């Protein structure tokens, strides 16, 4: 018995054409339902019809319809169907083909357009492509449902073990008042985690105030944080409220806290300890009730050893530490994030993009993404804007050159190669990077140039004798091993 490739509905008032298509598609492995009139098919596809239940079970994959039919023609049928069952692709058939009618058919919701006479094999290819498109739509719908189950804390997304652990920690931390220090590489979503903590906690009805300590010059940062009194300095014509005052009762998010200068760190420490803030140029301190969430991509413990960060401030900030792993260490989160960004930017740009092909998603998952979630968002936004079809394909996903050792060893060891195979791949990589310059390649590899010639021959990387390297004599201090 031929495998069931999907369920196709054929609508045509020509009994001979209906029978021809039905027999051919059944022979190709499809389950086929036929209707002589579009009005009958539409009735069965609407809520309460015999095919409505099939649709709810993701059982109707495609509709093939003639255009010229009595009562309701194919154009109107496609347009009506789009209102009640927009997910089902429609292929329209006509003997009166023209560019204008093809454009009109697409505008009214048709997936494709076929002109009679056609070859059955060509129709088979078109049907297979449309059914595959429907399958991809279904996969993306399932992914959207998975996203809804996976993210329940603002914009936080993920199904990896690491992200589930962060979800759990965020949920518990949200109910406390202790200060939090979030660490992780740039672009991992530290501010998103901070907003989730605030939004799920007791302070969610109060302000969430964020400041990037790197973006503001050092001489202005103190005034931004603590405010200044009128006349406290040249140009201070009026009192300025500081961010601590603006965040009263809520949360102050100090992003890139590792870039704050040491003198300002001392003043921040005093505010945290005393829970009081004094504006620059004023002699009166005010009580504050602010939760501090700080974030950095730097290693603060290393900064403490170098004298660039105060250890007492570090322990005040990191009462509850949260470390966000880079996206390359939680690749199972990439499809969820990519789908989220697809919906976001499709809506923002009025794009027709509705999902990713399997090849595109596989390519996304394989990217190094040194910029983490921020880089992924940028890639998806660009793909949404530039793609010419409803499904983003792998050609719409840019390829970044592998330049890091982590990239190389990650890809080179996927198939568990032997040490010799890994050595060969690494030599090839370095030769490619140096444009075949043996002296430079040997220097990078840490071996003698003659040893490099010998290994090239052993691994079949060159033909014949090496280019003037002399006899194959190994230097006394060169083991010949990488």
MODA-V261817 format. One line per field, one symbol per residue. phi: phi as a letter, one per 30 degrees, with the letter a starting at -180 (. if undefined). psi: psi as a letter, one per 20 degrees, with the letter a starting at -180 (. if undefined). Layout:
# MODA-V261817
phi = ???
psi = ???
This chain:
# MODA-V261817
phi = .ddddkccccbadddddeddddddddddjcdbccbdbdddddddddejddcddedechcccabcbdddbdibdddddddddddcbddddbcccaccdaddddddddddjddabbcddbdeddddddddddddddddedddddddddddddcbbicdblbdedddddeddedddedccddbcccldeidjddddddddddccdcddcdcccbcdddceedcdddddcibddidadjddadcddddddceicbcccdhddcdddddeddddddddchbbbddicccccdbbbccccbaccddddddddicbddddedddcebdbccddddcbddddedddddddddddddcidddbacddddddddddddhddhdddedddddddddcdcbdcdcdddcdcdddbcddddddddcdchdddddddddddddddddchidddddddddibdddddeddddecidbcidddididdcddeccdicd
psi = pqqoiropppopiohghghggggghghijqpppqqhqhhgghghirpirhighgghjliohqppqqgoqrfprhghgggghhhhmihoqppppqimqrgghgghgghjjqgrpppqqqphhghgggggghhhghghggghghhhhhghhhpjmcjpqqjrgghhhggggggghhirjqqpopqrrpjikghggghhggijaijhirqopqpoihipqhiihghggirqqpjhrpimirqpprhghhjpicpoonqlhijpqhhhhghggggggikqqpqpjqjpqqqqnpppoqqqirnhhhhghijipphhhghhhlgoqppoqqhijlhiighggghghggghgghjkqjpiaqrhhghhgghiqhmhjbhggggggggggghiqirhpprhiioqpqpoiqhggghghhjhkmrrhghhgghgggghhghjkjogggghggikrqhhhggghgghjkirpbqrnkiaqmppqhjoijq.
